[in-house]
Amino acid sequence: MRFTFTLWIAFSLLVLNSCIKHEVIPAPTSSVDLDCSFFGYINGTQIEYTQNVAGYNCYNANQIFNNPSPTLSNVLYTSEISSFQQSQKIRLTFGPQQWDAGVSSLPTLSMFNDFNSSNSGIQIPLKNIGDMTGATPGVQIEYWDSYGDRWETSTADSPGFVTFTTIDQASDNTGDYSIFQCAFNVTVFREDPNQGLLSLTLNNCKFQGWFKR
């Protein structure tokens, strides 16, 4: 009798234990540390945009120009520091990176990383966006002032260059990134219907952002 009772208790504990749901802890996911900032003097006035201050953050809107293979396609990478709360913002457009769209819909990760690392630490000339074709990369800088007016670099009026430094190349579940810093001294222009061609100087500028594949 005692043996039967002991066996019944053991069986009950076994059934109860089998009904307990064990918590499944998912594996940790890596997240790329994305920070952006801009500092510079615009016509002598110090300007600074910092991530998460006054709504500023970094945004990307790449421009892709597909061509039928074997003609190479082009992608222009953008990095913009802007805020939905403020009119002032700044954008860099960098490229083109060329690749065969008949092989892959976008440049591969290794192509993306190689393109950015190979252009790190050298002077990239200013180019108008319409001239960013072929194998030689260029940069255009656009600036929006407190009135929302857009200014841009123009090689016809003022040549110059930008020097990139690649900080990190990393990926997470949101995409593939090339995180960079760059420095520049440039002049930006705007055509005014009443005053003609106007200009602003952007000096001692430091831009940290990222390009996304």
C-alpha positions, 0 to 999 in steps of 0.5 A: 500500500505504501509503495502504491502511494509513493508511486502515485506521488511520483507520477503526479509530480512528473505530470505536474512538472511536464505541464510547466512552460519554461520561458524561452529567452531570445538570443540578444540582437546587436544594434549599431550605435548611430550618432550624428552631429554637425558643427560649423560657422555659417557666415561667421555664426556658430551653428551646431546640430546634435542628435536628439536635441531640438529633434535633430537626427540623421536620415538617408534617402539614396538616389538609385539610377538603374541601367540595363546590364551590362551598363553599370547602374549608379547609386548616390548615398545621402546623409542628412541631419535635420529636424521636424521642429526646425527649418535649418538642416544640412545634407551630403550627397556622395557618389556614385557607386557603380554596380551591375544591376543585372547581378544584384538589385543593390551593391553587395555589402562588401562592395558598399564597405569597400567603396566607403573605406577606399574613399576614406582619408582622401580629398573628394571633390565637390560635384553637382549632383547631375555630374555624379556619373562615372567612376570618379566620386564627388560630393554635393553639400546642401544647406537650408537656412532658418527661413527654409531657403535651400543653398548648395555647393556649385563647382561652377562658382566655387570648387572645393573638396570634402575629406571623409574618415570612415569610423565604422562599418556595421550591420544590424536588423535595420540595415548596413551602415558606413559611419563617418566623419568629414570636414570641409570649408565650402561656399554654398549658393542660392539664386534670388529672383531680386538679388541674383546669386547669393552666397554663404560660407561654411567654415571649419565644419565637422559632420558626423553621420552615416550612409546606409546601403 
